[in-house]
Amino acid sequence: MNARPCALVLFVVLLACADGPASDSAARAATDGASATTAAPPASTAVDLTGAGATFPYPLYARWFNEYAAHSGVRVNYRSVGSAIGIGEVVAGTVDFGATDVPMTDAELAAARAPIVHVPTALGAVAITYNLPALTRPLRLSGEVIADIFLGRITRWNDARLVALNPGAMLGADSILVVHRSDGSGTSYILSDYLSKVSPQWAAGPGRGIDIRWPTGSAGSGNEGVAGAVKQAPGSIGYLEVVYARQNRLRVAHIRNAAGRFMSPMPFEIASASTSALAALRRANGAGASAAPDLRVSIVNTSDPQAYPIASFTWMLISPSAIGPRKTQQLVDFLRWALLDASGTATSLGYVALPTESAELVLDGLQSIVTASPSGR
């Protein structure tokens, strides 16, 4: 999942899903536009709305837009060209909405010609995968230990901290072979966002971003490269989108969350990461807030005891003052249908839909966009 700063899979496709350095813009632009598939109506059909951006949610968006056209008559053309291009096009005003797996930074928002709203549409997660043939039960890891492995501070599987997390497990004494992404990606952003929150050493070192300067390990291109390297090398460990791990039957670790519980990246545990984060955001904004809340919220390591700790949102980007009230209302109507009435579509495709409570929190803030939107194109 290609992306970057300030992080919700998605199962199929985030396992992708939030905050970072200014240099991420260039890296994202260079790495995020590889795919150019298009969810387009026939050439003879008029289009009501146009969008472009993240490749991660493309299968979900394509299905939603087709179903919504049959339901409402509103036709949407979406180009799956990567988060960086989607951000660029919504800033330039060449599309009606963008899509991104990594939220825009404050600097990017300030540089835009008109205000841009981030709307979470689905959830994803990053899985830690490993190759330990003798281990017969899921590997247990904490955030601090993951950070130290990827920092090169824990170098053998029989390290005392790993043994303490996995009492009685057959870990062996082999060297740990770290595999990371060679390309900039949203998956790297989500993992580094998480590690920056749980490890002061990581925060002070590599930090968060889509293109990390890794202290140790070998590189693989994309999820496929990481998965292939881990499969081939006993003693290795890497990270990838959870849906990719599931589809390829890769072993994934159980990660200790903020409540001290070891959680696997399953749909309920991923969805739980959003609920407490959005509820806290609504409290912070106040019940009577007149403007839509800033939903560029990171959901890694949330306090929810049921949550898997390395989860993220994917967002739709809307600039109401740029597109005007009619198209803004069309997008709000679509999102209300998609998040409440068609959430089963997300589940059927392997994505993790926003929990109903989270979807309602998002939609509560959206209608204010319509009434506040001035006339536009």
BELUR-V488529 format. One record per backbone hydrogen bond with DSSP energy under -0.5 kcal/mol. CO is the residue of the C=O (numbers start at 1). NH is the residue of the N-H. E is the energy in kcal/mol with one decimal. If there is no record, write none. Layout:
co=(CO & CO)
nh=(NH & NH)
e=(E & E)
This chain:
co=(1 & 1 & 5 & 6 & 7 & 9 & 9 & 9 & 9 & 10 & 10 & 13 & 14 & 17 & 18 & 21 & 22 & 23 & 24 & 25 & 26 & 27 & 28 & 37 & 38 & 39 & 42 & 49 & 50 & 50 & 51 & 52 & 53 & 53 & 55 & 57 & 58 & 59 & 60 & 61 & 62 & 63 & 64 & 65 & 66 & 67 & 68 & 68 & 68 & 69 & 73 & 75 & 75 & 76 & 77 & 78 & 78 & 79 & 79 & 80 & 82 & 83 & 84 & 85 & 86 & 87 & 88 & 89 & 89 & 89 & 96 & 97 & 98 & 99 & 100 & 105 & 106 & 107 & 108 & 109 & 117 & 117 & 118 & 119 & 122 & 123 & 124 & 125 & 127 & 127 & 128 & 129 & 131 & 132 & 134 & 139 & 141 & 142 & 143 & 144 & 145 & 146 & 147 & 148 & 148 & 148 & 149 & 150 & 153 & 155 & 156 & 159 & 159 & 160 & 161 & 162 & 164 & 166 & 169 & 174 & 175 & 176 & 177 & 178 & 180 & 185 & 186 & 187 & 188 & 189 & 190 & 191 & 192 & 193 & 194 & 194 & 195 & 199 & 200 & 201 & 202 & 202 & 208 & 210 & 210 & 212 & 218 & 220 & 220 & 221 & 222 & 223 & 224 & 225 & 226 & 227 & 228 & 229 & 230 & 232 & 233 & 235 & 236 & 237 & 238 & 240 & 241 & 242 & 243 & 244 & 245 & 246 & 251 & 253 & 254 & 255 & 257 & 261 & 261 & 263 & 264 & 266 & 267 & 268 & 269 & 269 & 270 & 271 & 271 & 272 & 273 & 274 & 275 & 276 & 277 & 278 & 279 & 280 & 281 & 282 & 286 & 293 & 295 & 299 & 302 & 304 & 309 & 310 & 312 & 314 & 314 & 315 & 316 & 317 & 318 & 318 & 319 & 319 & 320 & 322 & 323 & 324 & 325 & 326 & 327 & 328 & 329 & 330 & 331 & 332 & 333 & 334 & 335 & 336 & 336 & 337 & 337 & 342 & 342 & 343 & 344 & 345 & 346 & 347 & 351 & 352 & 355 & 356 & 357 & 358 & 359 & 360 & 361 & 362 & 362 & 363 & 366 & 366 & 367 & 368 & 369 & 370)
nh=(186 & 187 & 103 & 19 & 313 & 11 & 123 & 124 & 352 & 125 & 243 & 15 & 125 & 313 & 6 & 24 & 25 & 27 & 28 & 29 & 30 & 31 & 32 & 80 & 40 & 78 & 45 & 77 & 96 & 97 & 79 & 99 & 81 & 82 & 58 & 61 & 62 & 63 & 64 & 65 & 66 & 67 & 68 & 69 & 70 & 71 & 72 & 73 & 74 & 73 & 75 & 48 & 49 & 78 & 51 & 39 & 80 & 53 & 81 & 37 & 86 & 87 & 88 & 89 & 90 & 91 & 92 & 93 & 94 & 95 & 319 & 52 & 317 & 54 & 315 & 109 & 110 & 111 & 112 & 112 & 119 & 318 & 120 & 316 & 314 & 352 & 312 & 242 & 129 & 240 & 253 & 238 & 235 & 135 & 136 & 254 & 256 & 146 & 147 & 148 & 149 & 150 & 151 & 152 & 153 & 154 & 152 & 216 & 155 & 176 & 159 & 162 & 163 & 164 & 165 & 166 & 167 & 169 & 171 & 157 & 177 & 178 & 237 & 218 & 220 & 189 & 190 & 191 & 192 & 193 & 194 & 195 & 196 & 197 & 197 & 198 & 199 & 203 & 204 & 205 & 205 & 207 & 21 & 185 & 212 & 214 & 180 & 182 & 222 & 225 & 226 & 227 & 228 & 229 & 230 & 231 & 232 & 233 & 233 & 234 & 236 & 177 & 131 & 179 & 129 & 127 & 245 & 246 & 247 & 248 & 250 & 249 & 130 & 255 & 141 & 263 & 260 & 257 & 263 & 255 & 266 & 270 & 271 & 272 & 273 & 308 & 273 & 274 & 275 & 276 & 277 & 278 & 279 & 280 & 281 & 282 & 283 & 284 & 285 & 286 & 289 & 295 & 297 & 302 & 258 & 307 & 301 & 126 & 124 & 121 & 122 & 100 & 119 & 98 & 117 & 320 & 322 & 323 & 324 & 377 & 327 & 328 & 329 & 330 & 331 & 332 & 333 & 334 & 335 & 336 & 337 & 338 & 339 & 340 & 341 & 341 & 342 & 345 & 346 & 347 & 348 & 349 & 351 & 350 & 353 & 123 & 359 & 360 & 361 & 362 & 363 & 364 & 365 & 365 & 366 & 367 & 369 & 370 & 371 & 372 & 373 & 373)
e=(-4.0 & -1.6 & -1.2 & -1.0 & -1.9 & -1.9 & -0.7 & -0.8 & -3.7 & -0.6 & -0.6 & -0.5 & -1.6 & -1.1 & -3.3 & -1.7 & -1.5 & -1.7 & -3.4 & -2.2 & -1.9 & -1.7 & -2.2 & -3.3 & -1.1 & -1.9 & -2.2 & -2.6 & -2.0 & -1.2 & -2.3 & -1.0 & -1.1 & -3.0 & -1.3 & -2.9 & -3.1 & -1.8 & -2.8 & -3.1 & -1.9 & -2.6 & -3.0 & -1.9 & -1.5 & -1.8 & -3.3 & -0.7 & -0.5 & -1.7 & -0.5 & -1.9 & -2.0 & -0.6 & -2.7 & -3.5 & -0.6 & -2.1 & -1.4 & -0.7 & -2.2 & -2.7 & -2.4 & -2.6 & -2.0 & -2.3 & -2.0 & -1.0 & -2.1 & -0.8 & -0.5 & -1.3 & -2.9 & -1.4 & -3.0 & -2.5 & -2.6 & -1.6 & -0.8 & -0.7 & -0.5 & -2.3 & -0.5 & -2.6 & -1.6 & -1.1 & -2.3 & -1.9 & -0.6 & -2.1 & -2.7 & -2.8 & -3.6 & -1.8 & -0.5 & -3.0 & -2.6 & -2.4 & -2.5 & -2.2 & -2.2 & -2.5 & -1.4 & -0.5 & -2.6 & -1.6 & -1.0 & -0.5 & -0.6 & -3.1 & -1.6 & -0.6 & -2.4 & -2.2 & -1.4 & -1.3 & -0.5 & -2.0 & -1.5 & -2.3 & -0.5 & -0.8 & -2.4 & -2.6 & -2.6 & -1.7 & -2.8 & -2.3 & -2.7 & -2.5 & -2.3 & -2.8 & -2.0 & -1.0 & -0.9 & -1.5 & -1.9 & -2.5 & -2.1 & -0.8 & -0.7 & -2.3 & -0.7 & -2.3 & -0.5 & -1.2 & -2.5 & -2.2 & -0.6 & -1.9 & -1.9 & -2.8 & -2.7 & -2.1 & -2.4 & -2.5 & -1.7 & -1.0 & -0.5 & -0.6 & -1.6 & -2.2 & -2.3 & -2.6 & -1.9 & -3.1 & -2.0 & -2.6 & -2.8 & -1.7 & -2.7 & -1.5 & -0.8 & -0.5 & -2.4 & -2.7 & -2.1 & -3.1 & -0.6 & -2.5 & -2.3 & -2.4 & -2.9 & -2.3 & -0.6 & -2.2 & -0.9 & -1.6 & -0.9 & -0.9 & -0.6 & -2.5 & -2.2 & -2.3 & -1.7 & -2.4 & -2.1 & -2.3 & -2.1 & -1.7 & -1.5 & -0.8 & -1.6 & -0.7 & -0.6 & -1.6 & -2.2 & -2.5 & -2.8 & -2.7 & -1.0 & -2.3 & -2.7 & -2.2 & -3.6 & -0.5 & -1.1 & -1.8 & -2.4 & -1.3 & -0.6 & -2.0 & -2.5 & -2.0 & -2.3 & -2.5 & -2.8 & -2.2 & -2.7 & -2.4 & -2.1 & -3.1 & -2.9 & -1.5 & -0.7 & -1.2 & -2.0 & -1.3 & -0.8 & -1.6 & -2.5 & -1.3 & -2.4 & -1.5 & -0.7 & -2.4 & -3.0 & -2.6 & -1.7 & -2.2 & -2.6 & -2.2 & -1.0 & -0.5 & -0.7 & -1.2 & -1.6 & -0.9 & -1.5 & -1.5 & -1.0 & -0.7)
